[in-house]
Amino acid sequence: MSSDIRQAVTRTVERAIRVGIVAVLAVGIRRRDYGAVVNALLALAGSFLPDVVERRYPVAFRPWQRVYTESAMLTHAVGMLGPYDDVWWWDHLTHVHAATLLGGLTHTVARRMGRDPRPHVLAGVVAGGVLWEVAEYITHWLSRRVGIEPVLVSYGRVDTALDLVFDLVGALVVVVFADGLLENFRGHDADTVDPAEE
């Protein structure tokens, strides 16, 4: 597949992801679901993260990396409409997905600084997971106290423990596979990578 066709396909998929997030936003507004609306708006902003990073830093995302990053925003936004409650594996999927993104960022920073990324990835993902769970709990508690729909929902201790387990699964995926999958972000190599390279 030529680079022009690959870029066109990638842009089409990215637009479809954003249309999906906007659809979640519309459903959230129709349902008057404050949590879905706020999360869809944040997800829509997050879907532009690869563009922001590429403009700010001398790196270029590969097409699959752009889609992978942006699809995390879509799965989280869709989850707010019901799958988090109704589909038993949805929360696990989104935690693994988010953990691989955080782990990938940590891995890249560590590699560019010439450090062994493995302990940094594990520590970063665990710390990020704990902070997320604390934020979920506090947001849920405060929302209930003031009588508004929570933007984030805490489902109890078992769910929190499972979330942290799946965060760790995502971290381990990064530890095992990131050197091969994220090589375009490493140091001077990132300056010369073709954005359309697979």
HELIX and SHEET records of a PDB file:
HELIX    1   1 SER A    3  ARG A   31  1                                  29    
HELIX    2   2 TYR A   34  GLY A   46  1                                  13    
HELIX    3   3 LEU A   49  ARG A   56  1                                   8    
HELIX    4   4 PRO A   63  GLY A   79  1                                  17    
HELIX    5   5 PRO A   83  ASP A   86  1                                   4    
HELIX    6   6 TRP A   90  ARG A  112  1                                  23    
HELIX    7   7 PRO A  117  VAL A  146  1                                  30    
HELIX    8   8 ARG A  157  LEU A  181  1                                  25    
HELIX    9   9 GLU A  183  PHE A  185  5                                   3    
HELIX   10  10 ASP A  189  THR A  192  1                                   4    
END                                                                             
